[in-house]
Amino acid sequence: MSFTHSTSTVEIVEKEDMSGMLFANEDVLPDEAARQRRRADADRAVTLGNAYHGKLDIYFQTADGHAKRVATTVWAADSDHLTLKSGMSLPLRSVLGFDFY
């Protein structure tokens, strides 16, 4: 799933700056089908990261409702979190989408 979002409203952040960010407890995606697509894309991102050391853009939302984008490599994914190259963990429930390139 390639994610498209108005770039004027998305802040680009570095993965190293994510450690102080807060995330909401509720999921940012409205329906189960979208969540299943996100989970499949997370698995695809892990394959890209581990097999090819490839980067992708992850769009996510913080607890204050702001959309952000980070370019990184995903090393692992489980039902709750993504583990990024820097060792950062990102709650899967906060991920709006992925942009593979």
HELIX and SHEET records of a PDB file:
HELIX    1   1 THR A    7  THR A    9  5                                   3    
HELIX    2   2 LYS A   15  GLY A   20  5                                   6    
HELIX    3   3 GLU A   32  TYR A   52  1                                  21    
HELIX    4   4 LEU A   92  SER A   94  5                                   3    
SHEET    1   A 4 VAL A  10  ILE A  12  0                                        
SHEET    2   A 4 ALA A  67  THR A  72  1                                        
SHEET    3   A 4 LEU A  56  GLN A  61 -1                                        
SHEET    4   A 4 VAL A  95  PHE A 100 -1                                        
SHEET    1   B 3 VAL A  74  ALA A  77  0                                        
SHEET    2   B 3 HIS A  81  LEU A  84 -1                                        
SHEET    3   B 3 SER A  89  PRO A  91 -1                                        
END                                                                             
